[in-house]
Amino acid sequence: MAKSISKARWDKLRQRMIVYGIQDVPITAIPENISEIIKGPEEAAGRLLMLLSVAFSASNSGEADKIADWLKREEVWQVASENEKFFFREHSAGDEEKAKLSFRFEGAYMLAWVLGLVEISPDPSSECDAEMVGDFFANVPPLLSSTDSLVEDAQYRRLANIHDEYLFYKMTRAYFRHIKQADKENTSNVHEAAAHQRFLVLEWLINQEDPEWDALITLLEEGEEE
């Protein structure tokens, strides 16, 4: 059920946009209502593990078969998209694609924050730093280990905080689309690639049409309307 954003939260969102240079987006683009999360926390935990596995395997292709076998044993494979299954099966991604896939860690970290596994939300201006990466791996089961505790104990943090993060990254997406269409330079200090991965998982959590993972990526990366 949609809920109106309070004035205090609205003002905080607009101030955050100013701080990060997201000022070339019409204020009417900010949604006046927010929706509940439609994905369950167990499903979010599974997607976290899948994104982590893809990011790791993109940089360590020799481990991809072992990671795929582990995902199947842990029953995480069931959340894998068709493109992810193809990636693990064929190992055919080129260097550019592997570099792009390695950024999936940013989405995994965002989901760890959403699930309350890490306390620090990612800085929009940069990739996750060494401290954040260390905190992530201190609270997420290592690859090839049991995932039971993560999936079974998964819980969302306060929903208003998740929604506020979603709205901010939705505005960054609107900003980057706007400057691209207007052929303008990026004057923000937002890390576009990291922001895209974070928005992707937040949109996946909240989008009321419940799109499949591959379909959502295609929709967003081709620049179509959500």
C-alpha positions as CSV (number, residue, x, y, z in Angstrom):
1,M,0.0,0.0,0.0
2,A,1.4,3.4,-1.0
3,K,2.2,5.9,1.8
4,S,2.9,9.6,1.5
5,I,6.4,10.9,2.3
6,S,6.5,13.3,5.3
7,K,7.7,16.8,4.7
8,A,10.8,16.1,6.9
9,R,11.8,13.1,4.7
10,W,11.0,15.1,1.5
11,D,13.3,17.9,2.6
12,K,16.0,15.5,3.6
13,L,15.9,13.8,0.2
14,R,16.1,17.2,-1.6
15,Q,19.0,18.3,0.6
16,R,20.8,15.0,-0.1
17,M,20.3,15.5,-3.9
18,I,21.8,19.0,-3.6
19,V,24.8,17.7,-1.6
20,Y,25.6,15.2,-4.3
21,G,24.9,17.5,-7.2
22,I,21.7,15.9,-8.4
23,Q,20.1,19.3,-9.2
24,D,19.2,19.0,-12.8
25,V,16.1,16.8,-12.2
26,P,12.7,18.3,-12.2
27,I,11.4,18.3,-8.6
28,T,8.2,16.8,-10.0
29,A,10.2,13.6,-10.8
30,I,10.3,12.8,-7.1
31,P,7.6,10.3,-6.3
32,E,5.0,11.6,-3.8
33,N,4.2,8.1,-2.6
34,I,6.3,5.1,-1.6
35,S,5.3,1.4,-1.8
36,E,6.0,-1.6,0.4
37,I,8.8,-4.0,-0.4
38,I,7.3,-6.9,-2.4
39,K,10.3,-9.3,-2.2
40,G,10.7,-11.3,1.0
41,P,13.9,-11.0,3.0
42,E,14.8,-14.7,2.3
43,E,14.6,-13.9,-1.4
44,A,16.7,-10.8,-0.9
45,A,19.3,-12.9,0.9
46,G,19.4,-15.3,-2.0
47,R,19.9,-12.5,-4.5
48,L,22.7,-11.1,-2.3
49,L,24.5,-14.4,-2.5
50,M,24.0,-14.7,-6.2
51,L,25.3,-11.2,-6.9
52,L,28.3,-11.9,-4.7
53,S,29.0,-15.1,-6.5
54,V,28.8,-13.5,-9.9
55,A,31.1,-10.6,-8.9
56,F,33.6,-13.0,-7.5
57,S,33.5,-15.4,-10.4
58,A,33.9,-12.6,-12.9
59,S,37.3,-11.9,-11.4
60,N,38.1,-15.6,-10.7
61,S,36.8,-17.5,-13.6
62,G,38.7,-20.6,-12.6
63,E,36.5,-20.9,-9.5
64,A,33.2,-20.5,-11.4
65,D,32.3,-24.2,-11.5
66,K,33.0,-24.7,-7.9
67,I,30.9,-21.6,-7.0
68,A,28.0,-22.9,-9.2
69,D,28.1,-26.3,-7.5
70,W,28.0,-24.6,-4.1
71,L,25.1,-22.4,-5.1
72,K,23.2,-25.6,-6.1
73,R,24.0,-27.4,-2.8
74,E,22.9,-24.4,-0.8
75,E,19.7,-24.2,-2.9
76,V,20.5,-20.6,-3.9
77,W,20.7,-21.6,-7.6
78,Q,16.9,-21.4,-7.8
79,V,17.1,-17.6,-7.6
80,A,19.7,-17.5,-10.5
81,S,18.4,-15.8,-13.6
82,E,18.9,-17.4,-17.0
83,N,21.7,-15.0,-17.9
84,E,23.4,-15.8,-14.6
85,K,23.1,-19.6,-15.3
86,F,24.6,-19.0,-18.7
87,F,27.5,-17.1,-17.3
88,F,28.4,-19.9,-14.9
89,R,27.8,-22.6,-17.6
90,E,29.8,-21.0,-20.5
91,H,32.4,-18.8,-18.8
92,S,32.3,-16.8,-22.0
93,A,32.3,-13.2,-20.8
94,G,34.9,-10.9,-22.3
95,D,37.2,-8.6,-20.2
96,E,34.8,-5.7,-20.5
97,E,31.8,-7.7,-19.5
98,K,33.7,-9.3,-16.6
99,A,34.7,-5.8,-15.3
100,K,31.0,-4.8,-15.5
101,L,29.9,-8.0,-13.7
102,S,32.4,-7.4,-10.9
103,F,30.4,-4.3,-10.0
104,R,27.6,-6.6,-8.9
105,F,29.3,-6.5,-5.5
106,E,27.9,-3.0,-5.1
107,G,24.4,-4.5,-5.3
108,A,25.3,-7.2,-2.9
109,Y,26.5,-4.7,-0.4
110,M,23.3,-2.7,-0.7
111,L,21.3,-5.8,0.0
112,A,23.5,-6.5,3.0
113,W,22.6,-3.0,4.3
114,V,18.9,-3.5,3.5
115,L,19.0,-6.7,5.6
116,G,20.8,-5.0,8.5
117,L,24.0,-7.1,8.0
118,V,26.1,-4.0,7.7
119,E,25.4,-0.6,9.3
120,I,27.1,1.8,7.0
121,S,25.1,2.7,3.9
122,P,27.3,3.1,0.8
123,D,28.6,6.5,-0.2
124,P,27.0,7.6,-3.5
125,S,30.2,9.2,-4.6
126,S,32.3,6.1,-4.5
127,E,32.6,2.3,-4.6
128,C,32.6,0.5,-1.3
129,D,35.9,1.1,0.4
130,A,38.2,-1.5,2.1
131,E,36.5,-1.0,5.5
132,M,33.1,-1.5,4.1
133,V,34.2,-4.6,2.2
134,G,35.8,-6.0,5.3
135,D,32.6,-5.3,7.3
136,F,30.6,-7.1,4.6
137,F,32.7,-10.2,4.7
138,A,32.6,-10.2,8.5
139,N,28.8,-10.5,8.5
140,V,28.0,-12.5,5.3
141,P,28.8,-16.2,5.2
142,P,32.0,-16.8,3.1
143,L,31.6,-18.4,-0.3
144,L,31.5,-22.2,-0.2
145,S,30.2,-22.2,3.4
146,S,26.7,-22.8,4.8
147,T,24.2,-20.1,4.0
148,D,21.4,-21.4,6.3
149,S,21.8,-18.7,9.0
150,L,21.8,-15.9,6.5
151,V,18.7,-17.0,4.6
152,E,16.7,-18.3,7.6
153,D,17.5,-15.2,9.8
154,A,17.1,-12.6,7.1
155,Q,15.1,-9.5,8.2
156,Y,14.8,-6.0,6.7
157,R,15.9,-2.9,8.5
158,R,13.4,-0.1,9.1
159,L,11.4,0.2,5.9
160,A,11.3,4.0,5.8
161,N,15.1,4.0,5.6
162,I,15.1,1.5,2.7
163,H,12.5,3.6,0.9
164,D,14.5,6.8,1.4
165,E,17.6,5.1,-0.1
166,Y,15.5,3.9,-3.0
167,L,14.1,7.3,-3.8
168,F,17.6,8.9,-3.7
169,Y,19.0,6.4,-6.1
170,K,15.9,6.7,-8.3
171,M,16.7,10.4,-8.5
172,T,20.3,9.7,-9.5
173,R,19.0,7.4,-12.3
174,A,16.6,10.2,-13.5
175,Y,19.6,12.6,-13.4
176,F,21.9,10.5,-15.5
177,R,19.1,9.8,-18.0
178,H,18.3,13.5,-18.2
179,I,21.9,14.6,-18.9
180,K,22.4,11.8,-21.4
181,Q,19.3,12.8,-23.3
182,A,20.2,16.5,-23.1
183,D,23.8,15.8,-24.1
184,K,25.1,17.5,-21.0
185,E,28.2,16.8,-18.9
186,N,27.9,15.0,-15.5
187,T,28.4,17.7,-12.9
188,S,27.4,15.5,-9.9
189,N,29.8,13.7,-7.6
190,V,27.8,10.4,-7.8
191,H,29.7,7.3,-8.9
192,E,27.4,6.3,-11.8
193,A,28.4,2.6,-12.1
194,A,28.1,2.0,-8.4
195,A,24.8,4.0,-8.2
196,H,23.3,1.9,-11.0
197,Q,24.0,-1.4,-9.3
198,R,22.5,-0.1,-6.0
199,F,19.4,1.3,-7.8
200,L,19.0,-2.0,-9.6
201,V,18.6,-4.1,-6.4
202,L,16.4,-1.5,-4.8
203,E,14.1,-1.3,-7.8
204,W,14.0,-5.2,-7.8
205,L,12.9,-5.1,-4.2
206,I,10.2,-2.5,-4.6
207,N,8.9,-2.6,-8.2
208,Q,5.3,-3.5,-8.0
209,E,5.3,-5.2,-11.4
210,D,7.7,-7.8,-9.9
211,P,10.0,-8.1,-12.9
212,E,12.4,-11.0,-13.4
213,W,16.0,-10.1,-12.8
214,D,17.2,-10.3,-16.4
215,A,14.1,-8.4,-17.6
216,L,14.8,-5.6,-15.1
217,I,18.4,-5.3,-16.2
218,T,17.4,-5.1,-19.8
219,L,14.7,-2.5,-19.0
220,L,17.1,-0.2,-17.0
221,E,20.2,-0.6,-19.1
222,E,18.4,0.0,-22.4
223,G,17.0,3.2,-20.9
224,E,13.4,2.4,-21.3
225,E,10.7,3.7,-19.0
226,E,10.2,1.8,-15.8
